Amino acid sequence: MHETRLNLRGLKCPLPALKTRKALQRLAPGDVLVVECTDPLSAIDIPALLQETRDHLEGREEANGALLFRIRKAGP
């Protein structure tokens, strides 16, 4: 299992969701992606993206003015 961090601070909709999708495509099943966003719409866009991709949102929190999403890449 590998963990990757993606800093998307300062990016506005739709860029956080698009860059998250691209990063998820590069991961192996079981890998974790931690996404850091400052765009408030990410609270809607990232979970909606994960419903589409079927990847798992393991956690979501706010820290230092950012939303943090912990995402586990789903299996094949």
The 8 nearest C-alpha neighbors of each residue, nearest first, counted from 0:
[[1, 30, 29, 2, 31, 27, 28, 71],
 [0, 2, 30, 31, 3, 29, 27, 26],
 [3, 1, 31, 32, 30, 4, 0, 33],
 [2, 4, 32, 33, 31, 5, 1, 30],
 [5, 3, 33, 32, 34, 6, 2, 35],
 [4, 6, 34, 33, 7, 35, 3, 32],
 [7, 5, 35, 8, 34, 4, 36, 33],
 [6, 8, 36, 35, 10, 15, 5, 9],
 [9, 7, 36, 37, 10, 6, 35, 65],
 [8, 10, 37, 7, 11, 38, 36, 6],
 [11, 9, 8, 7, 14, 15, 38, 12],
 [10, 12, 38, 14, 13, 9, 15, 37],
 [13, 11, 14, 15, 40, 10, 38, 41],
 [12, 14, 16, 15, 11, 17, 44, 10],
 [13, 15, 17, 12, 16, 11, 18, 10],
 [16, 14, 18, 17, 13, 19, 7, 12],
 [17, 15, 19, 14, 18, 13, 45, 44],
 [16, 18, 14, 20, 19, 15, 13, 21],
 [19, 17, 21, 15, 20, 16, 14, 22],
 [18, 20, 16, 22, 17, 21, 15, 23],
 [21, 19, 23, 17, 18, 22, 16, 24],
 [20, 22, 18, 24, 19, 23, 17, 25],
 [21, 23, 19, 24, 25, 20, 18, 26],
 [24, 22, 20, 26, 25, 21, 19, 72],
 [23, 25, 21, 22, 26, 20, 27, 19],
 [24, 26, 23, 22, 27, 21, 20, 72],
 [27, 25, 23, 24, 30, 28, 72, 22],
 [26, 28, 30, 29, 72, 25, 74, 24],
 [29, 27, 74, 72, 73, 30, 26, 75],
 [28, 30, 72, 71, 0, 73, 27, 31],
 [31, 29, 1, 0, 72, 28, 27, 71],
 [30, 32, 71, 2, 70, 1, 72, 3],
 [31, 33, 3, 70, 2, 4, 69, 34],
 [34, 32, 69, 4, 68, 5, 3, 70],
 [33, 35, 5, 68, 67, 4, 6, 32],
 [34, 36, 67, 6, 7, 66, 5, 65],
 [37, 35, 8, 7, 66, 65, 38, 34],
 [36, 38, 65, 8, 9, 66, 39, 64],
 [37, 39, 40, 11, 41, 36, 10, 9],
 [40, 38, 41, 42, 37, 66, 36, 43],
 [41, 39, 42, 38, 43, 44, 12, 11],
 [40, 42, 44, 43, 39, 45, 38, 36],
 [41, 43, 40, 39, 44, 45, 46, 66],
 [44, 42, 41, 40, 45, 46, 47, 39],
 [43, 45, 41, 47, 46, 42, 48, 16],
 [44, 46, 48, 47, 41, 16, 43, 42],
 [47, 45, 49, 48, 44, 43, 50, 42],
 [48, 46, 44, 50, 45, 49, 43, 51],
 [49, 47, 45, 51, 46, 50, 44, 52],
 [50, 48, 52, 46, 51, 54, 47, 53],
 [51, 49, 53, 47, 48, 52, 46, 54],
 [50, 52, 48, 49, 53, 47, 54, 46],
 [51, 53, 49, 54, 50, 48, 20, 73],
 [54, 52, 50, 49, 51, 55, 73, 72],
 [53, 55, 73, 72, 49, 52, 71, 56],
 [56, 54, 71, 70, 57, 53, 72, 73],
 [55, 57, 70, 58, 69, 71, 54, 68],
 [58, 56, 69, 70, 55, 71, 59, 68],
 [57, 59, 69, 56, 68, 60, 70, 67],
 [58, 60, 68, 67, 69, 66, 61, 57],
 [61, 59, 67, 66, 62, 58, 68, 65],
 [60, 62, 66, 65, 67, 64, 63, 59],
 [61, 63, 65, 64, 66, 60, 67, 35],
 [62, 64, 65, 61, 66, 37, 67, 35],
 [65, 63, 62, 61, 37, 66, 36, 8],
 [66, 64, 37, 62, 36, 61, 63, 35],
 [65, 67, 61, 36, 35, 60, 37, 62],
 [68, 66, 35, 60, 59, 34, 61, 65],
 [67, 69, 59, 34, 33, 58, 70, 66],
 [68, 70, 33, 58, 57, 32, 56, 59],
 [69, 71, 56, 32, 31, 55, 57, 68],
 [72, 70, 31, 55, 30, 29, 54, 73],
 [73, 71, 28, 54, 29, 30, 31, 70],
 [74, 72, 54, 28, 29, 71, 53, 55],
 [73, 75, 28, 72, 29, 27, 54, 53],
 [74, 73, 28, 27, 72, 29, 53, 54]]
